[in-house]
């Protein structure tokens, strides 16, 4: 399964952005979002920024990823 993740554009060279998602930095193409600028939050899927995201929505998603990570570190976890 592939997920789209919110990330902040920290560098932009033509249509190649360096983005930061929770401290993880990687490249994403902004070809589909020509309006994207440094500082914008974008939703990244399969190496492409596919939409702009507001700060509140990005934070909600990052919080969910943290919860999943914390659950994964829990001994004797039970899900369901």
N, C-alpha and C positions, 0 to 999 in steps of 0.2 A: 504494500500500500504506500502511496506517495502522499505526503502532506505539503501544503503550502504554509510557509512560516513568515511572520512579519519580521522585517529587518529595516534598519535605518541606513540610508545611503550616507557613507562617510567620505567617499571619493567618487568622482565621475569623470571619465575620459570618453568623450563622444557617447556611444551607447553601451559602454561597459562600466558598471558601477562596482565599487567595493562596498559591501554591505556588512552590517554588524547585527547579528541576531543573538542576544543574550551572551555577548562576549565572543561568539564564533564569527570570524570574518571570512568571507568568501566572495567570489565574483558572481554578478548577475547581469544579464543583458536587459537594457531598458528600451529596447526597440519597440515594444508594445506600449510604452508609456513615454512618449517624447516630452511630456510636461514634467517628468521627474527631475528633481533637483537635489543637490547635497542637503542633507537634513531631513528630507522627506522620509516617511515610513511607507514601505511598499510590501506587498504580499508577494513572496517569491515561491515559484513552483517550477521544478525541472530546469532551474538555471535562468528563468525569466521573471522579471518583475511584471506581475499581471494586473495589479491594481494598487491604487493609493489606499492607505489605511490610516484611520485616525489614532491618536495616542491612546485613548481609552481602550479601544478594541485590541490594539497591539499588547497592551499591558495585561488584559484579560487572558489572551492566548499564552503569553509568557508565564503568567501565574499557573495556568493549567499544566504547562510543560514542567514547571518546578514541582508541582504536586505529583505528577507522574514519576518524576525522577526520585522524589522522596519516598514514594510508595515502593518503587523498585528496590530501594536500599533497605526496606523494612524486613527484618527476619520474620519467618512464620506468617507471611502475608496470606490473606484470604481475599479473593475477589468474588464478585458476583452479586 
